[in-house]
């Protein structure tokens, strides 16, 4: 508890209608022209139109960049930076899930530092802060709107790189749960399991702190209680609020405590085979918990409590305790509709050595509670097949 820990977070506005504040904040930030970063899926929902209408009402010009893939590619970041420069923008606003928000972070970095986005891989490699940055998340999962992480796909090396810097923390996050009602059941499940992984990994991270612990446990409690009801009742705004709040708590936790082997392995998978990030996390989570459990036994028992499991029986040994958590994670994943394995989504045993090597190079592996070797990671991937 006495160890030094740093905590960073953006200004954020949470609640129904937060998205309508974009024009006011852009004006406060001295907007000359705003680059809106989004994707085609968000354009189809109409949320981006509401944002641009709000900017128009404030008399603020804008340009739209929507060429963003589900795993945002380095070349898309560079293309967006060209649009930013050509349109003479001075503010970036992202509306969407983790992909548009991470791409927008990359665009800001490139625009200020005038280097290729892949040169910023790692921790604290961004020298010059980007332009003012506004985030409007439309999923309850990635938490890119409050984090100091940007994840970009390097298609040449077939790996997703992590850029970790307080300079990519947005200036303001306008967190409006109403924007999540258009998510389908699978996207709700995948993003929800991603947020659950954020909370769990942050809580057992070797960089956790009393502040991140509070956010982690509340995230776990909210997500496990509300994920399946939100899938069953997608238009229920109260349930969407609970999920968005859980995602916010998880983001504040992992942004400051970092993550672990689940995300290191998911980043490797996502970059190598272009797989959905949230689904990768969901398929790996229980296997990594089983591997890590003895290294953070008391913390996992607290996680079990937050999940609503009965962890109080003093006669319950290690086997009963870990099996309870693993059984609940398996149930939650499958009942949410994520019932495939890594093999089902295209992972072959022959890929595992390369996937494991790249996972060991990911910054998230450093804060995993149990020290890992490449052989350990290979064994976890094999169990998830």
N, C-alpha and C positions, 0 to 999 in steps of 0.2 A: 504493500500500500504506500510505502514511502519512496518508491522509485520514481524518478522523473518521467513524466509522460506529457506529451503535447496533444492538444485537442483542437481541431479546426473544423469549422462549419460555416456554410454561407448564411446570409440572411434568407429566411424563407417565410412564405405566407401559405398557411394550410387551410383549406376549406372550399366549399362550393362557391364558384365564381372567381377563384383566385386567378384564373387564366385571363380574366378581363382587366387585370392590372398591368398587362404587358406594355401598353402604350404609355401609361404614367411612368413606369420605371424606365422605359427607353428614353423618355423626355428628360427625366432626372439625370440620366447618365450622359446627356448631351448628344443624343442621337442625331446624326446627319442623314444616315441611311442604314437600315438594319438588314443584315443577311439572315433570312429564315432558313434554318437547316431542318429538314424533315425527310420523310420517305413516302413512297407511293401509297402504302397502306394507310398512313395517317391522312394523306390528302383525300383518300376515298371516304374517310369517316366524316370529313367536314370540320374537324377541329382546327386545322391550319387556317381554313377560311375565316374562322372566328377570330383568330389571332391577327391575321392581316387586316380584317375589318376594324379591329380595335386600333391598330396602328394608323389606318386611314383616318379614323375619327379624330385622332390626335394630330393629324397633318404630318405624319412621319413616313417618308418614302421607304420602300423595302425592295429586296430582291429575294427570290426563292431558289434554294438549291435542294433538290430532292433525289439526287442520284446516289442514294445510300443503300447498301446491301445489309441484310440481317447481321452479318459479321463485317463491320465497316472496314474496307480495304484502304491500304496506304495510298493507293492511286486515287481513290475517291476523296480522301482528305486533301491531296494536292490539287485535285480539280476544283474542290470547293474553295480552296485558298485563292485560286486564280479568279474565280467568280467574285470573291470578296474584294480582291484588288481591282479588278476591272470595273466593278460597280461602285467603287469608291465608298465602300461601307466603313463604318467605324464602330459598329456593335454587332455581336452575334447573338441570335436567339434560337434555341433549339426547341422543337416540339415533337415529342415522340417517345419511344422507349430508349433503351440503352444505346442502340446503334446510332440514331441521329445525334443523341447527346454526346457520345464519345467522338463521333466524327466532327461535331461542332467544336469540341475541345481541341482536337487536332488542328482544325482550321485556324483557331485562335493562336495556337502555338506557332504554326508555320507563318502566319501573317505578321507576327511580332518579331520572330527570330530569324526569318528568311533562310531557313534550312529545311531539308527534307524531314518529314515527320519521323522516319525510322531512326534518325540520329538522336532522338530523345528517349530511347528505350532505357528503362531503369528508374532509379530513385534520385530525385532532385537534380535532373539534368536540364531543366528548363530555366534559362538565365533571365529571360525578359517575360514578364507577364503578358498575357494576351489582352485583347480589347475587352471592354465590358461584356459580360456574358450572362444571359438570362435563360433559365431552363424551365420548360413546362412539360413535366413527365406525363405520359399517357398510359403507362403500365405500372403495376404495383409489384416491383421486383428488382430492377437493376440498381436503383438508388444512385444512378450517375448524377442526378440533380443535386446531390449533397456531398459527393465524394471527391477525393483527390486522386482518383484513378481514371485513366483513359485506356481502353483496350482496343488495339488496332491490329488488323490482320495483315501480316507480311506474307503476301501470296507467293513470293519467290522462295522463301524459306519454309513456307507452309506452316507458320506458327503465329499465334496471336501474341503480340508484345504488350507488356504493361508499362505505361508511363505513369509514374507516381510523383506528384508534385502539388504543393499547396497552390501553385499558380493556376491549376486547372479547376480549383473549387469555384463554382459559379458565383457571380456577384449577388444573384438572387434566384431562388427557386420558387416558382409559383405552382404550388402543389394542389391540384384541383381533382378530387376523387371522381367528379362527374365525367372526366375524360376516360375513365377506365370501363365505363358501362358498355363500350363497343368491343371490348376484348372478347374473343370466343373462348370456349371452355378450355381448349388445349393451351392457348396462350396464357390464360389465367392460371392454369395449373403449373406451367413451366416457370413463369415469372414468380409465382408464389413459392415454389420450391427453391428457386434461386435466392429469394429473400430469406427463406428459412435457413439455407446453407450459409448465407452471410451472417445471420445471427449466431448460429451454432459455432461456426469457425472463429468468429471474433471472440466469443466467450472462452474458448479453449486456447486461443492464440497465446504465444509466449510474450506478446506485447500488449495484452489486455490491461485494463486499469479499472478502478472503481467506477469511473464515469462510463466507460464503454460497457462495463458489465450491466449497468442499469438498462441501457438501451438494448443490449443483446437479449436479456431475459424477457423484456417486454415485447420485443419483436417475436421471439419464439412463442410466447403466450398468445399473442394476437393472431399470428399466422396459422398455428395449428388449430385454433378454435374457429377460425373464419374462412379458411381456404375452401373447404368443401361446400359450406353453405353459399359462398359467393359463386361457386361454379353452378350450383343448383338454381340460384336466383340471380342471374347476371344483372338484372335491372334494379336490384335492391341497393339503394344508395347508401343505406346504413352499413351494410356488409362491405360495400366497396370502400367506404370511409375507413373501416377497421383494417382492411387489407392495405390501403394506402398508408395508414398510420404505422402499421407493422413494417412496411417497406422503409418508411422514413427512419424509424428506430434502428432497423438493421443497417441502413446506410451510414448513420451517424456512428454506429459501432464499428463496422469494418473499415470505414475510411480512416479511422484512428488506431485501430488495433490490428489492421491487416487481416489476412485470411489464412489459408493452409493448403493441405494437399488436394482437397476437393477442387479448389479453383485452379491450382497449378496444373492438375491433370485435365480439367475441363478446358482450360486455355489451350493446352497442347492438342487435345482432341478437336476442338473447334477450328483451330488453324489448319490442322493437317487434313481433315476430312470435311471442313465447312459444315459442321453440325450445329444445331441450335444449342446455345449456351445453357439455357435453363434446363433443358432436357438432359444434357451431359451432367450437370450438377446433380440432378435428381437421381440419375442412375448410378452415380459414384458415391453419394453421401453416406449411405448405410455401410458400405464397404470400408470407407475411410474411418468412420466412427468405430467400427470393430477393430481396425488396426490401431487407432489412437487411444482406445479406451483406458488401458492401464496407465498411460502417461498422464491422464487428467481425470482420474476416476471420480473424485469428489465434484469436479466441475460438471461432468456428465450427469451425475446424480441430480444436481441443481437444474440442469437442462430437462431431465425427466420430470422433475416437479413442475417446471414451466409448461411442459407439454400436457400436464394434467394426469400424469402417471403416478401411481402410488409407490414412492421410493422410500417410505419411512420405515419399513420392516427391517429391524436390525438383524434378523436372521437371513436376510437376503444377501447372498454372496455375490461375487463378481459376475458369475454366469447369469443369475436371475436378473440382475440389474441391467447388464448390457443387452441381454436378450429382450427385455421389455422395451428398451429404446429402439432396438433394431426392428422388432416386430411392429412397433407403432410407425416408424419411418416407412417400412415396407407397405403397411396398410394405407398410410396417407398417400403415398406415391401412386399405388395401384388404384385406389378408390378415386383418385383425381384423374385417372385416365392415362397415366404414364406407366404402361405395363410392358414395355419392350425391354430388351437388354442391349448392351453395347453391340453384340453380334447382329441384332436385328436392325441396328441403324448403320451398319456397314463397317464395323471394326473387325479386323481379322487378327488372329494371333501373330501373324508375321509383322503386323504394324507395331506391336507392343514395345520392342526395344527402342525404336525411334521415338515413339510417343513418350516413353519413360525418360529418355535422355533429355528431351525438350522440357518435360515437366520439371526435371531436376534443375533446369536453368531458369525457371520462372521465379520471380521475386517472392511470390506467395509461399513457396516451399520453406522459406527461411523462418517463418513464424508458425509453422506446424508444431504442435506440442510434442510430438515424438520425432526424434531425428530419423531421417529416412535415407535409404540408399537407392540406387537405381533398381536393384533387385527387389527391394520392398515395393516400389511403385509398379514394377512389372507384375508382381504377385497380386496387387490390388486390381490392376486392369484385368488380369486373367479371371479373378473371381467375379468381376462385373460382366464378363462375357455371357 
